[in-house]
Amino acid sequence: MSEARDTQVIAESRRVSERLARLGWYHSIELPDGSVIEGLQSVERLRRRIGQFPVPADLTGKRVLDIGAWDGWFSFEMEKRGAQVLAVDSTRNTRLLEARKLLGSRIDYHIGDICRLTSKDIGTFDIVLFFGVLYHLKHPLLALENVCGMCRDMACIESFVTDADLNAIPSMEFYETTELRGQLDNWVGPNVACLMAMSRTAGFARVDFQSTLAERAHVTGYRQWPAAASGGPAPVILCVANSTTHDHTFSAWADDYVTFYFTAAETDLTCDNVYPRIGPYGSRPMYVANTGGGWQATCKIPPGLEAGWHDATLRVADSGPSGPLRIGVDIPPERRTDWTVQADADFHLASIADGRTFESGRVRVGTDTAITAWAQGLRDFGGIRIRLNGTDLPAIWHDPSTGQINAVLPAGLEPGRGRVSLVSGDRETQPLEIELYRS
């Protein structure tokens, strides 16, 4: 920013601050009798801001979170549309409380720092509003991850940006003191490309650019993928593993990443046409590559997943989804082998062996390892999985004539006790115990 431009912006910022001091209110508030409490931002401007996003007019039955609510206009607007609303701010704003009383509003109000506030504290919401907050934060990506983790469907994100070029290299300015408009509480200034990239990195499956008004950009983050355009051949998952530890330990709170190893009919796959899904949420890949005999795609474990077992699936381009695999997220080690099943009397597990040496009851762990099981009473081998300590291993090969099923083991599994069952649709065998060892 040039020195003349910088001086001009600071002068304008001072004029705004002086007017705000005279008015006392930042948001204009419409009262039931038709009068308006005049604030720095007019009702028309506030409506224009919310109008940049695809927020439905009818929010009946929806739960909405308004982060950085300030005087509360957006919170009250969501309530008017039928939503149950929680307004959050980092400090207590008596004007919001006064407006709530004047309006007879029933919105909830919570004081908290978005960089420290998570779904564990206040739950999850269908829609999250995150207006005019990001650039006030020293840890913007952490805040976006928390926003994502509290969002079940859609987050509306508005931020100051340094430029509106979607094709620019993502970049962000850092303001140590009062470089941005002479204000001490402005810390960062992303460009639009950076705002989009950070929103994707935070965990949103997809991020849509909406608009820019003056120096503010508006983007919408979604937790789910759009429906497939057609039902092409589904990819086949060969293995799923933690990208760092190469085992089956996953956490939504530890910034874990999962790698899918799979085969697919498509030959041109990128981060833009591979669609992993874990539990109820999609997760955009950060890496997709051809491995020679197939593909691998790495994505973030979606923020905000509840502890428990979740189905992991994958689709590519216009394909249908793969069969579901069960993985455990934030499950303590002692609980991974503690489960009971309602077994099918005709479908049972006859024996288990090492997939390379065929040693019975003992399976080696490490690189290039596999497990073999023999099923009895199974007629349909489509979608068969070997379930090891609660986590599914997709069958990479099976022989219906003998009931033999082979699956790849993640390279980072630790030695110890193992419980193995077979799963086909909603049928599961009683588990057998094996020893996992490292040679």
ABEGO torsion letter per residue (X at the ends): XBAAAAAAAAAAAAAAAAAAAAAGBABBBBBAAGBBBBBABBAAAAAAAAAABBBBABABGBBBBBBGAEAGAAAAAAAAAGBBBBBBBABBBAAAAAAAAAAGBABBBBBBBAAABBAAAAEBBABBBBBGAAAABABAAAAAAAAAAABAABBBBBBBBABABAABBBBBBBBABAABGGBAABABBBBAAAAAAAAAAAGBABBBBABBBEABBBBBBBABBBBBABBBBBBBBABBBBAAAGBABBBAAAGBBBBBBBBBABABBBAAABBBBBEABBBBBABBBBAGAEBBBBBBBBBGBBBEBBBBBBBBEABBBBBBBBBBBGBBAAAAABBBBBBBAABBBABBBBAAAGBBGBBBBEBGBBBBBBBBGBABABGBBBBBGGBBBBBABBBAAAGBBBBBBBAABBBEBBBBBBBBEABBBBBBBBBBBBX
